[in-house]
């Protein structure tokens, strides 16, 4: 059974940082691209990043580019999203997902198109 579990969210002040984790269970994460998206209350889901299976390709939305960094540790079966210089508008539930493909379908991911498999999310709140 394919499972993804996010963790690492929390409450942080503007300008602060968090590192989110996406742990895979039931499959070998190393073979597949992992995407990240978020959804704020009352807003559409927003694709924000994706990393290919071999980490050679990474993608970011304009809203997070130069502030967030995606990575993965295939040996630990975990993907990460480093969130830096957080802003109040980054407040949302953050999710990871996969379509069990080795490459990102970024043109679809950035539109927030649902992944075949998604985790339950982790809350990130940015407030002073």
LINMOWO-V606287 format. One record per pair of residues at least 24 apart in sequence whose C-alpha atoms are under 6 Angstrom apart, sorted by the first residue. I is the first residue (numbers start at 1). J is the second residue. D is the distance in whole Angstrom. If there is no record, write none. Layout:
i: <I,I>
j: <J,J>
d: <D,D>
This chain:
i: <1,2,2,4,5,6,6,7,9,9,9,10,11,11,12,13,13,13,14,14,14,15,15,16,16,17,17,18,19,19,19,20,20,21,21,22,22,23,24,29,30,31,32,32,32,33,33,33,33,34,34,35,35,36,36,37,37,38,38,38,38,39,39,40,45,46,47,47,47,47,52,52,52,53,88,88,91,91,91,92,93,93,93,93,94,94,95,95>
j: <26,26,27,119,119,121,122,122,122,123,124,124,125,126,126,126,127,128,86,87,126,85,86,85,86,83,84,83,81,82,83,80,81,79,80,78,79,78,77,77,74,102,100,101,102,101,102,103,104,97,98,96,97,95,96,94,95,92,93,94,95,92,93,92,112,112,109,110,111,112,102,103,104,102,126,127,124,125,126,124,121,122,123,124,121,122,119,121>
d: <5,5,6,5,5,6,6,6,5,5,5,5,5,6,5,5,5,5,5,5,6,4,5,5,5,5,4,5,6,4,6,6,5,6,5,5,5,5,6,5,5,6,5,5,4,6,5,5,6,6,5,5,5,6,4,6,5,6,5,4,6,5,5,4,5,5,5,4,6,5,6,5,6,5,5,6,5,5,5,6,6,5,4,6,5,5,6,4>
